[in-house]
């Protein structure tokens, strides 16, 4: 009689650590120090994004947060985290000047540990291991397993995020209002007619007064979709409608639907959606519904003007076609272990009309896509752990067979000298160091395509880049 083989145990899910700091080099340093640990690391420069991620996903073992950050202090972030997800272990990074605040937060139960900056790597790893052990033991004891918060807590957290983003938008517009000389306003922009649709009275007022202050001649504002449609049915056509997504009554997408249905003389107006929703699905949904551009709060008027001017250039019959438009038929794969970086690159591509974008959180997943279909551009992060750069080209040749190899662009938020060396030794010429910005990203893509002899994708003539501005 043979003994039955016991079923294999299901693989254990790696605990998640959330890192929050507005300085990208600190996030990179923290991620490097955690590479060898069996954890899933997520990093955020914006504390409000971190809060929204916790609101949407919930399953986080530890939050490590800096204290002094714009928009929301670390102590405030961890206070909200405790209300929403009390099982999360909360660790504060703090300077000596904030030591008393950290001690008070510890005594009040807001945080479990605080670590002074600069920290010792061994001490940091030791603290995080201890906190992981506590998280696991409490979860096993049934005291702190991930649980759904009550609807009141979730709603309160969501309102807090929205209110903070509205407040930061007011701050940004107030700065614009006091430094209008710094804004480049063309004669055409001054003649552009605006309708503002915004439920927040303070944001609405600041938008109107700041636009008027820089010389825009025609600006009107209403509070809701119903008021906007009533105004547009009676008024001459306007050039730009700047609408919040979340409005009292019908939302901004309902306004867009009515507008494009030809119910008013402004059916062809440039429609720009303002919102604090910055997840990928929201961006894709808005663009697919016919929104011209998407402004994430908080924003400055300079970003708004850049988007309007770009659309106005596209509308002119004699305007040259952008080189970026030539990229819209290509398939991009973005491989990056950091969700924020993946999202940022994808957003840049989507907002410029590049729809064929596949994202991957590892080199292995990216290679799987390359093996299954034709990929034109592979945007890979330098710090992926499962790629051996010297063998990358040989690996791509093996996977692609008779198909063209993808052109490779390598990114790194805070590159080290040895990273430059190993990338160039691998024969990769398009290396994008530092935070990814769209102009630099497209420059690197063009460089990679041309270096691989694929310049026929682009126009022969040199045309200035015409790319959408992102906040």
N, C-alpha and C positions, 0 to 999 in steps of 0.2 A: 504494500500500500504506500503510495507516494504522498509525501506531505504537500499540502497546498502552499503555493508561493503567496505570501501576503502581498496585497496590492501596494504598488509604489506610493509613497507619500507625495501629496501634491506639493509643488514647489512653493516655498514660503515667499510671500510678498515682501519686498524690501521696504523697510520703514522710510518714510519721506521726511527730509529736513528742508525747511524753507529758510532761505537767507534773504535778508532785506537790508539794503544799504544804498544810498543814492550815489555812492562813489563806485564806478565800475571796477577800478583796480583792486578795491577791497573785496568785492565779490569774487573776482578772479583768484585772489590770494586764498580766500576761504575755500573755494571749490578745489583748488590744487591741493590744499592740505587735507581735503576729505576724499581724495581720489581713491585711496587704498581702503576706505571704509565701505562695508556692505550696505550702503544706503543710497536712496534716490534723492538727488539734490536738485532743488528748484530755486532759482534766484530772481530777485525783483529789485529794480532800482526805485520804483514808485511804490510807496507803502500802501497807497489806495488800490493798486493792482494786486498787491499781496493779499489785502483784505478781501477783495472780490474773489480771488482764487480760492481762499479759504471758505468763503461763502458758498462757492459753486461746488467744490470738491470735498472739503471737510476732513479727509483722512490725512492728517499731518501729525507726525510724532513730536517734532521739535520746531519751534520758530526761533531763529537767531536774528535779532534785529539791532541795528544801530539806533541811537536815541535821537540825535539831532538831524532831522531830515525835513526838507520842505514839504508843506502840506499837512503832514501828520507826524508827530513825534513817536519814537519807538515805544515809549511808555503808553501812549494813547492807543497805538496799534495793538499792543499786548493786552491792554485792558479790554478792548473790543474782542480780541481773540478769546480771552477767558470767558466772556459772556456767551460767545457763539459756540466755542468748542473747548469746554473746560478740561478735556482730556489732554490737550496739547501741552507739552513742557515748554516753558517760556524762558528764553535766555536773552539778556540785554547786553549789548556792547556799549561801553560808556567811557567817556573821558574823565579825568580827575575833577574837572570843574563841575561835573554833574553827579558826583559821587553821592551827595546827600539825597538827590532825587532817586537814585538807584536804591539806596538803603530804605527810603520810605516805601518805594514800590515793592521791595522784598518783604518788608514788614506787613504791608497791606495784602500780601498774597497775589499781587499782580504778576510778579515774576518769580521764577524758581531759583535762578542764578543770575549773577552779573559778572562780566569779565571786563577788566580795564584794558583800554587800548594804550599802547600797542600790546598785543597779547603774546604769550609764549605758545608755540605750536603744540608742544607736548601737553601743556596745561589745558589748552583748548580741546584737544582730542580726548583727554582724560575726562573733562567735564561733560562733553557730549556723549561719551560712552556711558557714563554714570546716569545721565538723564534718559538715554535710551533704555537702560536696564530698568529704571523706575517706570517708564512708560509701558514696557512689556509686562512688568510684574503687576502693575495696576490694571492693565487690560485683562490679564489672566484671572485676576481676582474679581473681575466684573465691575470694578469701580469706575473705570475710565475708558471703556470701549467706545469707539466712534458712535455717536448717537445723533439722531435728528434733533435739532433745536426746536423749541416751541415756535409757532408761527409769529408770536410777538417779538421774539429775539431776532429771528431772521429778517422780519420787516424792519425792525429798528436798525439793524446793521446795514441793510440796503439803503434806508433813508439817510443814514450817516454818510455813506459813500457819496450819494448824490448831492447832499448838502455841501460836503467838503469840496467837491469838484465845482459846484456852482460858486462857492466862495473863492476858490482859486481862479476861476474865470474872471470874477470881478476884480481881483488883484491884478491880473494880467492886463485887462482893459483899462484899469485905472493907471497903470504904468504907461500904457500907450497914450492915454489922454494927456499925461504930464510930459511926454517926450515926443510930441507929434513931429518935431523937426527931423527925427531919425527915420520916419516913415517915408518911403519913396512912393509918391502918389502921382501917377501920370495924368495928363489932361483928359484922356479917355475915361480913367477911373473916376475923375471928378464929375464927369457927365453921366456916369452910370446910375441908374435909378434902382433903389433898394426897397424891399419890403422885409422887415424883421418880424418873425413869428416866434415869440419866446414867452413862456409862462411866468418866468421869474422877473419881477418888476425891476429889480436892481440891474440885472444883466441886460435887460431890454433897454433901460435908460442909458446905461453906459455905452452900449453899442451905438445908439442913436447919437448921443452927444459927441462921442469920439469920431465917428464918421463925419459928422458935420464940422467938427473942429479941424479935420485935415482937408476940408474943402469939398467934400461930396455934396452936391447941390440938392439931391432929392432922396430923402430917407423917411420912410414911414414905418410904423411899428404897431403890431396888434398882439393880443395875448393868446389867441386860440385859432384852431383851424377854421371854425365857423366864422370868426371875425375876418380872417384872411380871405376866405372865399367871398364874403359879403363885400369886402373892399375891392377885390380884384374884378368882380362882376361889374362894378361901376367905374373903376379907374382905367386910364390908359395903360397899355402894356408896360410892365416893369421889366428890367433887365436881369435882376438877381433876386431870388427869394432865398433868404437865409433862415432856415426853420429848425427849431429844436425837435428832436424825435418824440420825446414824451411831453405831451401837452394836455391841458384840461379838456376833457371830451375826446374828440377824434384826434388821433396822433398825427405826426408829421408825414408818415407814409400814406395816410388817407388823403392828406392835402396834395401830395405828389400825384396820387392816382386821379384825383379830380382835376388837377392842373393838366396832366397829359391827355386827359379825355377831351380836352378842348372846351371846358365849361367857361373859360374866361379868355380875354385877349392876351393873357400872359402864358399861353400854353407852351411856348418855346423858351421861356425864361430859364436861365441857369439856376438849377436847384441844388443848394448846398445844405446838407444835413448836419446839424450840431448835436452832439450827444456825448455822454460819458461811457457808452457801451463800446468797449474796444476789444471784444473777443472776435476771433476770426469769423465765426458764423454770422455775427451781426454785420461785419464789414461786407462779406460776400452777399448777404441778403440785400443790403441797401444798394450795392452796386448793381446787382441783378435786377432790381426793381426800377432802375433808371435814374438813380441819384447821380448827379454829375460829379460831386465831390463829397467828402466825408470829413468833417472837422471834429476831432476828439477834444473835449474840454479837459483842462484849460487850454486856450490858444491865444495867440497874438494876432492883431490885424494884418501884420506882414504876411502871415501864412494865408489868410483869407484873400488878400490882394493877389498873391502869387497864383492861387488857384483860379481866380477869376480871369486874370490876364492870360493864363495858359489856355483857358477855354475860348476866350475872345480871339486869340491867335489862331486857334483851330477853326473858328468860324469864318475867318477871313479867307476868301477863295484863293488869294495870291500867297497864302502862307505856305512855306515849304514843309513837306512831310517830315516828321521827326525821325531820327535814326531809331529812337526807342520803339516807334511803331513797327519797325522791321522785326523786333524781338517777339511780337505778340503771337507769332505762329510757332514759336519754339517751346519745347518742354523743359522746364527747370526742375531740378531736384535740390532741395535745401536740406542738408544734413548738419544738425547741430544738437548737442545734448541739452542745451539750455532753451527752455520753452520760450522765454521772452525774446531771445535772439532769433529763433525760428519765426516767431510771429512777426517781428519787426521786418525781417527780409521779405516774408510772404506778403505783408501789407504793402510794402513798396512796390512789389511786382503787381499785385492785384490792382492797386489804385492807378497804375499806368497801363491797365488793360491787358496784362499778361495773365491769362486765365489757367494755362496748363502748368500748375505748380503742385509738386508732390513734396511733402515734408517727411523727414525721418529723424529719429532721435539717436541714431547710431550709424556708423559707416556700413555695417552689415546690412541694415535695412535699405540703405541707399543703393548698395551693390545689387540687392535683390531686384530693385526697380530697374536698374540698368540691364540686368539679365533678361527681364521680361519684356521691355519695350524700348523704343528709341528715345534716348535722352540727349538733349542738345547741350545743356549747361548744368554742371554739377557744382553747387556752392557748398563747400565743406568747411567746417570749423577745424582749426589747427589742433585743438585740444581733444579731439575724439580719441578715445583710448583703444578702439578696435581697428585701427588702420595703420599699416606699416608703409609710410610714405615712399621709401625707395622702390617698393614693388607696386605702387599704385597703377602706373601706366601698363605694366605687364598684366595686372589683374583686370584692368578695363579691356585690354585687347582680348583676353581670354573670354570675358563675358559677352563682348559685343560681336565677336566673330567677324562676319563680313560687313557689319554695320559701322557707321562712323563713330569714332570715340567721342564722348562728350568733352567739351572744353571745361577745364577745371578752374574755379576761383576759390581761393582759400582765405578764410577770415580768421581774425583773432582779436579779441577785445583788448588785451594787454600783452602783446607779443614779447617773448624773451629772445635774446640774440641767437640762441641755438635753434629757435623755431624758424627764423629767417633762413638759416643755413640748411636745415634739413628739407625745407620746402623747395628752395632753389636747387639743391642737389637732386631732387626728384624731377627736375625739369619743368617745374610749374612757374610761370612768369607772372601770373595775376595773383598777387598777395595783397589783401586789404586789411591793414592793421588798424586797430582802434575801433570805436563804436561805428556800426555800419550806418552810413548816410547814403541817400539814394544816388546823388551825382557820382560819388566815388564808387558805389556799387556798379552802376552802369558803365563807368569808365573801365573798371576791372573786367566786366563781361566783354566789352568791345576788344579790350587788349587780349583776352584769352582767345576769343574767336579769330581775331586777326593772326595771332601767333600760331594757331593751329591751321592756318591757311583757309579759313572759312569766312574771309572778308567779303565774299560775294553775297553774303546774307545782308550786308549793309549797303547803303548808297555809296557810289564812287565819290560823289562830291562831299566835301566836309560841311556838315550842317550842325548848327549849335544844338546842344541837347535841349529837348523840350520835355521836361519831366514834371510830374505833379509834385507839389510841396506837401510834406507830411509834418504834423506837429511833433 
